[in-house]
Amino acid sequence: MGERPAPYFLWRPCLPDAKDDMVLELAVAAQVPRILSFDGVSVDQFVMSAVTEKISALTAETYLRTHAARADPEAFRAILDKVPPRAPVVGDE
């Protein structure tokens, strides 16, 4: 049998099925030491990196949604209509 690990910290992801929260929490806890030893970073660095990546993703999503809302599909099609038809370059099929 495996050993029961002591929780390093407690968080609740709030999955649709509340019974799955503990399973996800344990899966993450089991992988964190492996990731940290592989990358050679501290827990603080790992958490800061994860938070930074999430903020970056949310910022990018907001930027893209804002610009998509201003898009003019007819103008886009008009630009594409000006591109001459030709076969793709070998390797780009």
PyMOL Python script that loads the backbone (N, CA, C, O; Angstrom):
from pymol import cmd

cmd.read_pdbstr("""\
ATOM      1  N   MET A   1       0.835  -1.189   0.000  1.00  0.00           N
ATOM      2  CA  MET A   1       0.000   0.000   0.000  1.00  0.00           C
ATOM      3  C   MET A   1       0.874   1.245   0.000  1.00  0.00           C
ATOM      4  O   MET A   1       1.991   1.245   0.517  1.00  0.00           O
ATOM      5  N   GLY A   2       0.347   2.281  -0.580  1.00  0.00           N
ATOM      6  CA  GLY A   2       1.063   3.547  -0.606  1.00  0.00           C
ATOM      7  C   GLY A   2       0.950   4.281   0.712  1.00  0.00           C
ATOM      8  O   GLY A   2       0.133   3.935   1.565  1.00  0.00           O
ATOM      9  N   GLU A   3       1.780   5.297   0.867  1.00  0.00           N
ATOM     10  CA  GLU A   3       1.727   6.116   2.066  1.00  0.00           C
ATOM     11  C   GLU A   3       0.785   7.290   1.847  1.00  0.00           C
ATOM     12  O   GLU A   3       0.684   7.827   0.744  1.00  0.00           O
ATOM     13  N   ARG A   4       0.111   7.670   2.893  1.00  0.00           N
ATOM     14  CA  ARG A   4      -0.785   8.820   2.811  1.00  0.00           C
ATOM     15  C   ARG A   4       0.044  10.093   2.971  1.00  0.00           C
ATOM     16  O   ARG A   4       0.649  10.303   4.021  1.00  0.00           O
ATOM     17  N   PRO A   5       0.080  10.956   1.933  1.00  0.00           N
ATOM     18  CA  PRO A   5       0.894  12.172   2.042  1.00  0.00           C
ATOM     19  C   PRO A   5       0.205  13.228   2.899  1.00  0.00           C
ATOM     20  O   PRO A   5      -1.021  13.339   2.917  1.00  0.00           O
ATOM     21  N   ALA A   6       1.011  13.986   3.597  1.00  0.00           N
ATOM     22  CA  ALA A   6       0.476  15.117   4.353  1.00  0.00           C
ATOM     23  C   ALA A   6       0.228  16.252   3.371  1.00  0.00           C
ATOM     24  O   ALA A   6       1.086  16.526   2.532  1.00  0.00           O
ATOM     25  N   PRO A   7      -0.919  16.921   3.449  1.00  0.00           N
ATOM     26  CA  PRO A   7      -1.175  18.012   2.503  1.00  0.00           C
ATOM     27  C   PRO A   7      -0.209  19.163   2.742  1.00  0.00           C
ATOM     28  O   PRO A   7       0.001  19.593   3.876  1.00  0.00           O
ATOM     29  N   TYR A   8       0.376  19.656   1.648  1.00  0.00           N
ATOM     30  CA  TYR A   8       1.295  20.786   1.744  1.00  0.00           C
ATOM     31  C   TYR A   8       0.503  22.076   1.924  1.00  0.00           C
ATOM     32  O   TYR A   8       0.872  22.947   2.711  1.00  0.00           O
ATOM     33  N   PHE A   9      -0.586  22.177   1.182  1.00  0.00           N
ATOM     34  CA  PHE A   9      -1.519  23.285   1.339  1.00  0.00           C
ATOM     35  C   PHE A   9      -2.866  22.796   0.841  1.00  0.00           C
ATOM     36  O   PHE A   9      -2.941  21.792   0.133  1.00  0.00           O
ATOM     37  N   LEU A  10      -3.911  23.486   1.199  1.00  0.00           N
ATOM     38  CA  LEU A  10      -5.257  23.062   0.852  1.00  0.00           C
ATOM     39  C   LEU A  10      -5.906  24.094  -0.064  1.00  0.00           C
ATOM     40  O   LEU A  10      -5.883  25.292   0.219  1.00  0.00           O
ATOM     41  N   TRP A  11      -6.472  23.627  -1.139  1.00  0.00           N
ATOM     42  CA  TRP A  11      -7.214  24.493  -2.045  1.00  0.00           C
ATOM     43  C   TRP A  11      -8.398  23.718  -2.576  1.00  0.00           C
ATOM     44  O   TRP A  11      -8.389  22.487  -2.576  1.00  0.00           O
ATOM     45  N   ARG A  12      -9.400  24.412  -3.022  1.00  0.00           N
ATOM     46  CA  ARG A  12     -10.590  23.763  -3.539  1.00  0.00           C
ATOM     47  C   ARG A  12     -10.858  24.267  -4.951  1.00  0.00           C
ATOM     48  O   ARG A  12     -11.176  25.441  -5.143  1.00  0.00           O
ATOM     49  N   PRO A  13     -10.731  23.387  -5.938  1.00  0.00           N
ATOM     50  CA  PRO A  13     -10.951  23.809  -7.320  1.00  0.00           C
ATOM     51  C   PRO A  13     -12.408  24.030  -7.699  1.00  0.00           C
ATOM     52  O   PRO A  13     -12.675  24.655  -8.725  1.00  0.00           O
ATOM     53  N   CYS A  14     -13.362  23.539  -6.909  1.00  0.00           N
ATOM     54  CA  CYS A  14     -14.794  23.691  -7.182  1.00  0.00           C
ATOM     55  C   CYS A  14     -15.188  23.078  -8.523  1.00  0.00           C
ATOM     56  O   CYS A  14     -15.727  23.763  -9.392  1.00  0.00           O
ATOM     57  N   LEU A  15     -14.917  21.797  -8.683  1.00  0.00           N
ATOM     58  CA  LEU A  15     -15.319  21.079  -9.889  1.00  0.00           C
ATOM     59  C   LEU A  15     -16.825  20.895  -9.900  1.00  0.00           C
ATOM     60  O   LEU A  15     -17.465  21.025  -8.856  1.00  0.00           O
ATOM     61  N   PRO A  16     -17.412  20.592 -11.063  1.00  0.00           N
ATOM     62  CA  PRO A  16     -18.867  20.411 -11.117  1.00  0.00           C
ATOM     63  C   PRO A  16     -19.372  19.356 -10.124  1.00  0.00           C
ATOM     64  O   PRO A  16     -20.429  19.529  -9.517  1.00  0.00           O
ATOM     65  N   ASP A  17     -18.620  18.271  -9.963  1.00  0.00           N
ATOM     66  CA  ASP A  17     -18.969  17.252  -8.979  1.00  0.00           C
ATOM     67  C   ASP A  17     -18.058  17.461  -7.769  1.00  0.00           C
ATOM     68  O   ASP A  17     -16.859  17.191  -7.844  1.00  0.00           O
ATOM     69  N   ALA A  18     -18.612  17.935  -6.668  1.00  0.00           N
ATOM     70  CA  ALA A  18     -17.808  18.272  -5.488  1.00  0.00           C
ATOM     71  C   ALA A  18     -16.996  17.085  -4.968  1.00  0.00           C
ATOM     72  O   ALA A  18     -15.962  17.283  -4.331  1.00  0.00           O
ATOM     73  N   LYS A  19     -17.444  15.865  -5.228  1.00  0.00           N
ATOM     74  CA  LYS A  19     -16.698  14.689  -4.773  1.00  0.00           C
ATOM     75  C   LYS A  19     -15.373  14.538  -5.512  1.00  0.00           C
ATOM     76  O   LYS A  19     -14.471  13.853  -5.030  1.00  0.00           O
ATOM     77  N   ASP A  20     -15.248  15.170  -6.676  1.00  0.00           N
ATOM     78  CA  ASP A  20     -14.019  15.075  -7.458  1.00  0.00           C
ATOM     79  C   ASP A  20     -12.947  16.059  -6.998  1.00  0.00           C
ATOM     80  O   ASP A  20     -11.785  15.915  -7.377  1.00  0.00           O
ATOM     81  N   ASP A  21     -13.307  17.048  -6.195  1.00  0.00           N
ATOM     82  CA  ASP A  21     -12.337  18.048  -5.739  1.00  0.00           C
ATOM     83  C   ASP A  21     -11.143  17.407  -5.053  1.00  0.00           C
ATOM     84  O   ASP A  21      -9.998  17.755  -5.341  1.00  0.00           O
ATOM     85  N   MET A  22     -11.405  16.464  -4.140  1.00  0.00           N
ATOM     86  CA  MET A  22     -10.326  15.827  -3.398  1.00  0.00           C
ATOM     87  C   MET A  22      -9.412  15.037  -4.332  1.00  0.00           C
ATOM     88  O   MET A  22      -8.194  15.031  -4.148  1.00  0.00           O
ATOM     89  N   VAL A  23      -9.985  14.377  -5.321  1.00  0.00           N
ATOM     90  CA  VAL A  23      -9.189  13.575  -6.249  1.00  0.00           C
ATOM     91  C   VAL A  23      -8.245  14.473  -7.039  1.00  0.00           C
ATOM     92  O   VAL A  23      -7.069  14.152  -7.209  1.00  0.00           O
ATOM     93  N   LEU A  24      -8.765  15.597  -7.521  1.00  0.00           N
ATOM     94  CA  LEU A  24      -7.920  16.528  -8.258  1.00  0.00           C
ATOM     95  C   LEU A  24      -6.837  17.100  -7.356  1.00  0.00           C
ATOM     96  O   LEU A  24      -5.680  17.213  -7.761  1.00  0.00           O
ATOM     97  N   GLU A  25      -7.206  17.456  -6.153  1.00  0.00           N
ATOM     98  CA  GLU A  25      -6.242  18.010  -5.201  1.00  0.00           C
ATOM     99  C   GLU A  25      -5.103  17.022  -4.952  1.00  0.00           C
ATOM    100  O   GLU A  25      -3.937  17.416  -4.932  1.00  0.00           O
ATOM    101  N   LEU A  26      -5.427  15.754  -4.763  1.00  0.00           N
ATOM    102  CA  LEU A  26      -4.396  14.737  -4.541  1.00  0.00           C
ATOM    103  C   LEU A  26      -3.532  14.524  -5.773  1.00  0.00           C
ATOM    104  O   LEU A  26      -2.321  14.335  -5.657  1.00  0.00           O
ATOM    105  N   ALA A  27      -4.143  14.553  -6.951  1.00  0.00           N
ATOM    106  CA  ALA A  27      -3.374  14.386  -8.186  1.00  0.00           C
ATOM    107  C   ALA A  27      -2.363  15.514  -8.354  1.00  0.00           C
ATOM    108  O   ALA A  27      -1.213  15.280  -8.726  1.00  0.00           O
ATOM    109  N   VAL A  28      -2.801  16.733  -8.079  1.00  0.00           N
ATOM    110  CA  VAL A  28      -1.883  17.879  -8.178  1.00  0.00           C
ATOM    111  C   VAL A  28      -0.783  17.757  -7.135  1.00  0.00           C
ATOM    112  O   VAL A  28       0.389  17.963  -7.448  1.00  0.00           O
ATOM    113  N   ALA A  29      -1.142  17.425  -5.906  1.00  0.00           N
ATOM    114  CA  ALA A  29      -0.153  17.291  -4.828  1.00  0.00           C
ATOM    115  C   ALA A  29       0.872  16.209  -5.152  1.00  0.00           C
ATOM    116  O   ALA A  29       2.049  16.350  -4.819  1.00  0.00           O
ATOM    117  N   ALA A  30       0.438  15.142  -5.792  1.00  0.00           N
ATOM    118  CA  ALA A  30       1.357  14.059  -6.134  1.00  0.00           C
ATOM    119  C   ALA A  30       2.340  14.477  -7.222  1.00  0.00           C
ATOM    120  O   ALA A  30       3.471  13.992  -7.250  1.00  0.00           O
ATOM    121  N   GLN A  31       1.927  15.359  -8.109  1.00  0.00           N
ATOM    122  CA  GLN A  31       2.783  15.762  -9.218  1.00  0.00           C
ATOM    123  C   GLN A  31       3.701  16.935  -8.891  1.00  0.00           C
ATOM    124  O   GLN A  31       4.754  17.078  -9.513  1.00  0.00           O
ATOM    125  N   VAL A  32       3.329  17.772  -7.936  1.00  0.00           N
ATOM    126  CA  VAL A  32       4.129  18.961  -7.628  1.00  0.00           C
ATOM    127  C   VAL A  32       5.577  18.618  -7.272  1.00  0.00           C
ATOM    128  O   VAL A  32       6.480  19.242  -7.828  1.00  0.00           O
ATOM    129  N   PRO A  33       5.852  17.663  -6.379  1.00  0.00           N
ATOM    130  CA  PRO A  33       7.264  17.365  -6.076  1.00  0.00           C
ATOM    131  C   PRO A  33       8.037  16.898  -7.309  1.00  0.00           C
ATOM    132  O   PRO A  33       9.211  17.231  -7.465  1.00  0.00           O
ATOM    133  N   ARG A  34       7.392  16.135  -8.178  1.00  0.00           N
ATOM    134  CA  ARG A  34       8.070  15.653  -9.382  1.00  0.00           C
ATOM    135  C   ARG A  34       8.389  16.817 -10.310  1.00  0.00           C
ATOM    136  O   ARG A  34       9.487  16.892 -10.862  1.00  0.00           O
ATOM    137  N   ILE A  35       7.429  17.727 -10.482  1.00  0.00           N
ATOM    138  CA  ILE A  35       7.646  18.883 -11.349  1.00  0.00           C
ATOM    139  C   ILE A  35       8.732  19.786 -10.775  1.00  0.00           C
ATOM    140  O   ILE A  35       9.600  20.267 -11.502  1.00  0.00           O
ATOM    141  N   LEU A  36       8.675  20.011  -9.463  1.00  0.00           N
ATOM    142  CA  LEU A  36       9.669  20.878  -8.832  1.00  0.00           C
ATOM    143  C   LEU A  36      11.073  20.312  -8.953  1.00  0.00           C
ATOM    144  O   LEU A  36      12.019  21.050  -9.228  1.00  0.00           O
ATOM    145  N   SER A  37      11.216  19.004  -8.749  1.00  0.00           N
ATOM    146  CA  SER A  37      12.549  18.417  -8.846  1.00  0.00           C
ATOM    147  C   SER A  37      13.028  18.403 -10.293  1.00  0.00           C
ATOM    148  O   SER A  37      14.224  18.538 -10.548  1.00  0.00           O
ATOM    149  N   PHE A  38      12.108  18.242 -11.242  1.00  0.00           N
ATOM    150  CA  PHE A  38      12.479  18.238 -12.656  1.00  0.00           C
ATOM    151  C   PHE A  38      12.924  19.628 -13.096  1.00  0.00           C
ATOM    152  O   PHE A  38      13.931  19.766 -13.791  1.00  0.00           O
ATOM    153  N   ASP A  39      12.178  20.661 -12.693  1.00  0.00           N
ATOM    154  CA  ASP A  39      12.491  22.033 -13.093  1.00  0.00           C
ATOM    155  C   ASP A  39      13.541  22.696 -12.201  1.00  0.00           C
ATOM    156  O   ASP A  39      14.148  23.693 -12.594  1.00  0.00           O
ATOM    157  N   GLY A  40      13.757  22.151 -11.010  1.00  0.00           N
ATOM    158  CA  GLY A  40      14.726  22.741 -10.088  1.00  0.00           C
ATOM    159  C   GLY A  40      14.273  24.078  -9.529  1.00  0.00           C
ATOM    160  O   GLY A  40      15.090  24.981  -9.352  1.00  0.00           O
ATOM    161  N   VAL A  41      12.974  24.220  -9.246  1.00  0.00           N
ATOM    162  CA  VAL A  41      12.452  25.474  -8.706  1.00  0.00           C
ATOM    163  C   VAL A  41      11.809  25.217  -7.349  1.00  0.00           C
ATOM    164  O   VAL A  41      11.489  24.082  -6.997  1.00  0.00           O
ATOM    165  N   SER A  42      11.630  26.292  -6.601  1.00  0.00           N
ATOM    166  CA  SER A  42      10.966  26.182  -5.300  1.00  0.00           C
ATOM    167  C   SER A  42       9.454  26.205  -5.495  1.00  0.00           C
ATOM    168  O   SER A  42       8.960  26.521  -6.578  1.00  0.00           O
ATOM    169  N   VAL A  43       8.730  25.867  -4.438  1.00  0.00           N
ATOM    170  CA  VAL A  43       7.267  25.909  -4.490  1.00  0.00           C
ATOM    171  C   VAL A  43       6.804  27.336  -4.772  1.00  0.00           C
ATOM    172  O   VAL A  43       5.880  27.542  -5.559  1.00  0.00           O
ATOM    173  N   ASP A  44       7.437  28.324  -4.135  1.00  0.00           N
ATOM    174  CA  ASP A  44       7.048  29.720  -4.359  1.00  0.00           C
ATOM    175  C   ASP A  44       7.223  30.113  -5.828  1.00  0.00           C
ATOM    176  O   ASP A  44       6.354  30.761  -6.411  1.00  0.00           O
ATOM    177  N   GLN A  45       8.354  29.717  -6.423  1.00  0.00           N
ATOM    178  CA  GLN A  45       8.592  30.024  -7.833  1.00  0.00           C
ATOM    179  C   GLN A  45       7.566  29.331  -8.721  1.00  0.00           C
ATOM    180  O   GLN A  45       7.084  29.911  -9.694  1.00  0.00           O
ATOM    181  N   PHE A  46       7.234  28.088  -8.382  1.00  0.00           N
ATOM    182  CA  PHE A  46       6.268  27.319  -9.154  1.00  0.00           C
ATOM    183  C   PHE A  46       4.896  27.984  -9.113  1.00  0.00           C
ATOM    184  O   PHE A  46       4.250  28.146 -10.148  1.00  0.00           O
ATOM    185  N   VAL A  47       4.457  28.365  -7.931  1.00  0.00           N
ATOM    186  CA  VAL A  47       3.150  29.006  -7.775  1.00  0.00           C
ATOM    187  C   VAL A  47       3.134  30.353  -8.494  1.00  0.00           C
ATOM    188  O   VAL A  47       2.166  30.674  -9.184  1.00  0.00           O
ATOM    189  N   MET A  48       4.189  31.140  -8.340  1.00  0.00           N
ATOM    190  CA  MET A  48       4.252  32.444  -9.003  1.00  0.00           C
ATOM    191  C   MET A  48       4.204  32.276 -10.516  1.00  0.00           C
ATOM    192  O   MET A  48       3.543  33.055 -11.204  1.00  0.00           O
ATOM    193  N   SER A  49       4.888  31.283 -11.034  1.00  0.00           N
ATOM    194  CA  SER A  49       4.874  31.013 -12.468  1.00  0.00           C
ATOM    195  C   SER A  49       3.468  30.638 -12.936  1.00  0.00           C
ATOM    196  O   SER A  49       3.014  31.109 -13.978  1.00  0.00           O
ATOM    197  N   ALA A  50       2.784  29.797 -12.174  1.00  0.00           N
ATOM    198  CA  ALA A  50       1.427  29.380 -12.534  1.00  0.00           C
ATOM    199  C   ALA A  50       0.468  30.573 -12.518  1.00  0.00           C
ATOM    200  O   ALA A  50      -0.367  30.713 -13.411  1.00  0.00           O
ATOM    201  N   VAL A  51       0.588  31.421 -11.511  1.00  0.00           N
ATOM    202  CA  VAL A  51      -0.273  32.606 -11.419  1.00  0.00           C
ATOM    203  C   VAL A  51       0.006  33.551 -12.587  1.00  0.00           C
ATOM    204  O   VAL A  51      -0.922  34.091 -13.190  1.00  0.00           O
ATOM    205  N   THR A  52       1.282  33.747 -12.902  1.00  0.00           N
ATOM    206  CA  THR A  52       1.663  34.622 -14.007  1.00  0.00           C
ATOM    207  C   THR A  52       1.112  34.101 -15.330  1.00  0.00           C
ATOM    208  O   THR A  52       0.595  34.873 -16.137  1.00  0.00           O
ATOM    209  N   GLU A  53       1.221  32.804 -15.549  1.00  0.00           N
ATOM    210  CA  GLU A  53       0.682  32.216 -16.778  1.00  0.00           C
ATOM    211  C   GLU A  53      -0.830  32.404 -16.864  1.00  0.00           C
ATOM    212  O   GLU A  53      -1.350  32.702 -17.939  1.00  0.00           O
ATOM    213  N   LYS A  54      -1.531  32.238 -15.769  1.00  0.00           N
ATOM    214  CA  LYS A  54      -2.989  32.402 -15.758  1.00  0.00           C
ATOM    215  C   LYS A  54      -3.368  33.848 -16.055  1.00  0.00           C
ATOM    216  O   LYS A  54      -4.284  34.101 -16.837  1.00  0.00           O
ATOM    217  N   ILE A  55      -2.674  34.793 -15.440  1.00  0.00           N
ATOM    218  CA  ILE A  55      -2.938  36.210 -15.699  1.00  0.00           C
ATOM    219  C   ILE A  55      -2.687  36.534 -17.170  1.00  0.00           C
ATOM    220  O   ILE A  55      -3.460  37.260 -17.795  1.00  0.00           O
ATOM    221  N   SER A  56      -1.611  35.997 -17.709  1.00  0.00           N
ATOM    222  CA  SER A  56      -1.290  36.216 -19.119  1.00  0.00           C
ATOM    223  C   SER A  56      -2.386  35.667 -20.019  1.00  0.00           C
ATOM    224  O   SER A  56      -2.782  36.321 -20.984  1.00  0.00           O
ATOM    225  N   ALA A  57      -2.877  34.476 -19.715  1.00  0.00           N
ATOM    226  CA  ALA A  57      -3.939  33.871 -20.517  1.00  0.00           C
ATOM    227  C   ALA A  57      -5.221  34.700 -20.456  1.00  0.00           C
ATOM    228  O   ALA A  57      -5.880  34.907 -21.475  1.00  0.00           O
ATOM    229  N   LEU A  58      -5.573  35.174 -19.252  1.00  0.00           N
ATOM    230  CA  LEU A  58      -6.788  35.984 -19.100  1.00  0.00           C
ATOM    231  C   LEU A  58      -6.653  37.319 -19.822  1.00  0.00           C
ATOM    232  O   LEU A  58      -7.607  37.797 -20.435  1.00  0.00           O
ATOM    233  N   THR A  59      -5.464  37.921 -19.750  1.00  0.00           N
ATOM    234  CA  THR A  59      -5.212  39.183 -20.439  1.00  0.00           C
ATOM    235  C   THR A  59      -5.326  38.998 -21.945  1.00  0.00           C
ATOM    236  O   THR A  59      -5.943  39.812 -22.632  1.00  0.00           O
ATOM    237  N   ALA A  60      -4.728  37.920 -22.457  1.00  0.00           N
ATOM    238  CA  ALA A  60      -4.794  37.639 -23.888  1.00  0.00           C
ATOM    239  C   ALA A  60      -6.234  37.395 -24.328  1.00  0.00           C
ATOM    240  O   ALA A  60      -6.652  37.870 -25.385  1.00  0.00           O
ATOM    241  N   GLU A  61      -6.985  36.662 -23.525  1.00  0.00           N
ATOM    242  CA  GLU A  61      -8.382  36.388 -23.867  1.00  0.00           C
ATOM    243  C   GLU A  61      -9.188  37.688 -23.926  1.00  0.00           C
ATOM    244  O   GLU A  61      -9.984  37.880 -24.845  1.00  0.00           O
ATOM    245  N   THR A  62      -8.990  38.567 -22.965  1.00  0.00           N
ATOM    246  CA  THR A  62      -9.692  39.850 -22.955  1.00  0.00           C
ATOM    247  C   THR A  62      -9.333  40.669 -24.189  1.00  0.00           C
ATOM    248  O   THR A  62     -10.208  41.243 -24.837  1.00  0.00           O
ATOM    249  N   TYR A  63      -8.050  40.721 -24.510  1.00  0.00           N
ATOM    250  CA  TYR A  63      -7.576  41.457 -25.682  1.00  0.00           C
ATOM    251  C   TYR A  63      -8.238  40.926 -26.950  1.00  0.00           C
ATOM    252  O   TYR A  63      -8.746  41.697 -27.765  1.00  0.00           O
ATOM    253  N   LEU A  64      -8.229  39.592 -27.111  1.00  0.00           N
ATOM    254  CA  LEU A  64      -8.797  38.989 -28.318  1.00  0.00           C
ATOM    255  C   LEU A  64     -10.310  39.192 -28.393  1.00  0.00           C
ATOM    256  O   LEU A  64     -10.845  39.457 -29.469  1.00  0.00           O
ATOM    257  N   ARG A  65     -10.997  39.070 -27.266  1.00  0.00           N
ATOM    258  CA  ARG A  65     -12.455  39.289 -27.272  1.00  0.00           C
ATOM    259  C   ARG A  65     -12.787  40.741 -27.633  1.00  0.00           C
ATOM    260  O   ARG A  65     -13.731  40.994 -28.381  1.00  0.00           O
ATOM    261  N   THR A  66     -12.021  41.677 -27.110  1.00  0.00           N
ATOM    262  CA  THR A  66     -12.252  43.095 -27.393  1.00  0.00           C
ATOM    263  C   THR A  66     -12.070  43.378 -28.881  1.00  0.00           C
ATOM    264  O   THR A  66     -12.897  44.048 -29.502  1.00  0.00           O
ATOM    265  N   HIS A  67     -10.987  42.864 -29.442  1.00  0.00           N
ATOM    266  CA  HIS A  67     -10.731  43.102 -30.858  1.00  0.00           C
ATOM    267  C   HIS A  67     -11.689  42.319 -31.755  1.00  0.00           C
ATOM    268  O   HIS A  67     -12.047  42.796 -32.832  1.00  0.00           O
ATOM    269  N   ALA A  68     -12.099  41.149 -31.340  1.00  0.00           N
ATOM    270  CA  ALA A  68     -13.058  40.365 -32.126  1.00  0.00           C
ATOM    271  C   ALA A  68     -14.407  41.087 -32.191  1.00  0.00           C
ATOM    272  O   ALA A  68     -15.097  41.034 -33.210  1.00  0.00           O
ATOM    273  N   ALA A  69     -14.771  41.750 -31.113  1.00  0.00           N
ATOM    274  CA  ALA A  69     -16.051  42.472 -31.082  1.00  0.00           C
ATOM    275  C   ALA A  69     -16.049  43.638 -32.073  1.00  0.00           C
ATOM    276  O   ALA A  69     -17.102  44.034 -32.572  1.00  0.00           O
ATOM    277  N   ARG A  70     -14.864  44.187 -32.356  1.00  0.00           N
ATOM    278  CA  ARG A  70     -14.762  45.309 -33.296  1.00  0.00           C
ATOM    279  C   ARG A  70     -14.584  44.846 -34.738  1.00  0.00           C
ATOM    280  O   ARG A  70     -14.529  45.674 -35.648  1.00  0.00           O
ATOM    281  N   ALA A  71     -14.493  43.551 -34.958  1.00  0.00           N
ATOM    282  CA  ALA A  71     -14.215  43.021 -36.289  1.00  0.00           C
ATOM    283  C   ALA A  71     -15.343  43.307 -37.271  1.00  0.00           C
ATOM    284  O   ALA A  71     -16.513  43.382 -36.895  1.00  0.00           O
ATOM    285  N   ASP A  72     -14.967  43.464 -38.533  1.00  0.00           N
ATOM    286  CA  ASP A  72     -15.929  43.669 -39.612  1.00  0.00           C
ATOM    287  C   ASP A  72     -15.786  42.493 -40.576  1.00  0.00           C
ATOM    288  O   ASP A  72     -14.911  42.513 -41.442  1.00  0.00           O
ATOM    289  N   PRO A  73     -16.635  41.461 -40.439  1.00  0.00           N
ATOM    290  CA  PRO A  73     -16.505  40.267 -41.272  1.00  0.00           C
ATOM    291  C   PRO A  73     -16.567  40.566 -42.775  1.00  0.00           C
ATOM    292  O   PRO A  73     -15.878  39.912 -43.558  1.00  0.00           O
ATOM    293  N   GLU A  74     -17.368  41.527 -43.180  1.00  0.00           N
ATOM    294  CA  GLU A  74     -17.460  41.861 -44.608  1.00  0.00           C
ATOM    295  C   GLU A  74     -16.150  42.448 -45.118  1.00  0.00           C
ATOM    296  O   GLU A  74     -15.711  42.114 -46.219  1.00  0.00           O
ATOM    297  N   ALA A  75     -15.524  43.314 -44.338  1.00  0.00           N
ATOM    298  CA  ALA A  75     -14.233  43.882 -44.740  1.00  0.00           C
ATOM    299  C   ALA A  75     -13.167  42.785 -44.813  1.00  0.00           C
ATOM    300  O   ALA A  75     -12.308  42.803 -45.695  1.00  0.00           O
ATOM    301  N   PHE A  76     -13.228  41.845 -43.893  1.00  0.00           N
ATOM    302  CA  PHE A  76     -12.284  40.728 -43.894  1.00  0.00           C
ATOM    303  C   PHE A  76     -12.449  39.890 -45.166  1.00  0.00           C
ATOM    304  O   PHE A  76     -11.465  39.528 -45.810  1.00  0.00           O
ATOM    305  N   ARG A  77     -13.700  39.588 -45.519  1.00  0.00           N
ATOM    306  CA  ARG A  77     -13.961  38.805 -46.740  1.00  0.00           C
ATOM    307  C   ARG A  77     -13.500  39.569 -47.975  1.00  0.00           C
ATOM    308  O   ARG A  77     -12.970  38.966 -48.909  1.00  0.00           O
ATOM    309  N   ALA A  78     -13.691  40.870 -47.994  1.00  0.00           N
ATOM    310  CA  ALA A  78     -13.260  41.688 -49.135  1.00  0.00           C
ATOM    311  C   ALA A  78     -11.743  41.620 -49.302  1.00  0.00           C
ATOM    312  O   ALA A  78     -11.241  41.562 -50.425  1.00  0.00           O
ATOM    313  N   ILE A  79     -11.029  41.626 -48.205  1.00  0.00           N
ATOM    314  CA  ILE A  79      -9.563  41.505 -48.268  1.00  0.00           C
ATOM    315  C   ILE A  79      -9.172  40.124 -48.777  1.00  0.00           C
ATOM    316  O   ILE A  79      -8.291  40.002 -49.628  1.00  0.00           O
ATOM    317  N   LEU A  80      -9.822  39.083 -48.261  1.00  0.00           N
ATOM    318  CA  LEU A  80      -9.509  37.725 -48.709  1.00  0.00           C
ATOM    319  C   LEU A  80      -9.833  37.527 -50.180  1.00  0.00           C
ATOM    320  O   LEU A  80      -9.143  36.774 -50.867  1.00  0.00           O
ATOM    321  N   ASP A  81     -10.862  38.187 -50.671  1.00  0.00           N
ATOM    322  CA  ASP A  81     -11.225  38.072 -52.084  1.00  0.00           C
ATOM    323  C   ASP A  81     -10.139  38.626 -53.008  1.00  0.00           C
ATOM    324  O   ASP A  81     -10.076  38.249 -54.179  1.00  0.00           O
ATOM    325  N   LYS A  82      -9.294  39.504 -52.504  1.00  0.00           N
ATOM    326  CA  LYS A  82      -8.211  40.085 -53.311  1.00  0.00           C
ATOM    327  C   LYS A  82      -7.006  39.148 -53.423  1.00  0.00           C
ATOM    328  O   LYS A  82      -6.132  39.372 -54.259  1.00  0.00           O
ATOM    329  N   VAL A  83      -6.948  38.109 -52.600  1.00  0.00           N
ATOM    330  CA  VAL A  83      -5.815  37.177 -52.625  1.00  0.00           C
ATOM    331  C   VAL A  83      -5.999  36.231 -53.793  1.00  0.00           C
ATOM    332  O   VAL A  83      -7.033  35.572 -53.900  1.00  0.00           O
ATOM    333  N   PRO A  84      -4.985  36.153 -54.692  1.00  0.00           N
ATOM    334  CA  PRO A  84      -5.123  35.268 -55.845  1.00  0.00           C
ATOM    335  C   PRO A  84      -5.081  33.808 -55.426  1.00  0.00           C
ATOM    336  O   PRO A  84      -4.318  33.437 -54.533  1.00  0.00           O
ATOM    337  N   PRO A  85      -5.907  32.967 -56.074  1.00  0.00           N
ATOM    338  CA  PRO A  85      -5.891  31.536 -55.736  1.00  0.00           C
ATOM    339  C   PRO A  85      -4.618  30.882 -56.259  1.00  0.00           C
ATOM    340  O   PRO A  85      -4.211  31.129 -57.394  1.00  0.00           O
ATOM    341  N   ARG A  86      -4.000  30.060 -55.443  1.00  0.00           N
ATOM    342  CA  ARG A  86      -2.838  29.294 -55.882  1.00  0.00           C
ATOM    343  C   ARG A  86      -2.661  28.091 -54.991  1.00  0.00           C
ATOM    344  O   ARG A  86      -3.175  28.052 -53.873  1.00  0.00           O
ATOM    345  N   ALA A  87      -1.940  27.118 -55.481  1.00  0.00           N
ATOM    346  CA  ALA A  87      -1.699  25.880 -54.749  1.00  0.00           C
ATOM    347  C   ALA A  87      -0.806  26.160 -53.543  1.00  0.00           C
ATOM    348  O   ALA A  87       0.047  27.046 -53.597  1.00  0.00           O
ATOM    349  N   PRO A  88      -0.993  25.414 -52.462  1.00  0.00           N
ATOM    350  CA  PRO A  88      -0.121  25.624 -51.296  1.00  0.00           C
ATOM    351  C   PRO A  88       1.315  25.225 -51.602  1.00  0.00           C
ATOM    352  O   PRO A  88       1.568  24.386 -52.467  1.00  0.00           O
ATOM    353  N   VAL A  89       2.242  25.829 -50.889  1.00  0.00           N
ATOM    354  CA  VAL A  89       3.654  25.490 -51.002  1.00  0.00           C
ATOM    355  C   VAL A  89       3.827  24.078 -50.459  1.00  0.00           C
ATOM    356  O   VAL A  89       3.159  23.688 -49.501  1.00  0.00           O
ATOM    357  N   VAL A  90       4.725  23.313 -51.072  1.00  0.00           N
ATOM    358  CA  VAL A  90       4.967  21.945 -50.635  1.00  0.00           C
ATOM    359  C   VAL A  90       5.319  21.935 -49.161  1.00  0.00           C
ATOM    360  O   VAL A  90       6.198  22.675 -48.719  1.00  0.00           O
ATOM    361  N   GLY A  91       4.631  21.095 -48.399  1.00  0.00           N
ATOM    362  CA  GLY A  91       4.835  21.008 -46.952  1.00  0.00           C
ATOM    363  C   GLY A  91       3.797  21.795 -46.160  1.00  0.00           C
ATOM    364  O   GLY A  91       3.647  21.582 -44.957  1.00  0.00           O
ATOM    365  N   ASP A  92       3.073  22.710 -46.826  1.00  0.00           N
ATOM    366  CA  ASP A  92       2.047  23.519 -46.149  1.00  0.00           C
ATOM    367  C   ASP A  92       0.637  23.048 -46.436  1.00  0.00           C
ATOM    368  O   ASP A  92      -0.324  23.760 -46.146  1.00  0.00           O
ATOM    369  N   GLU A  93       0.493  21.830 -47.015  1.00  0.00           N
ATOM    370  CA  GLU A  93      -0.842  21.365 -47.398  1.00  0.00           C
ATOM    371  C   GLU A  93      -1.739  21.250 -46.202  1.00  0.00           C
ATOM    372  O   GLU A  93      -2.903  20.872 -46.337  1.00  0.00           O
TER     373      GLU A  93
END
""", "prot")
cmd.dss("prot")
cmd.show_as("cartoon", "prot")
cmd.util.cbc("prot")
cmd.orient("prot")
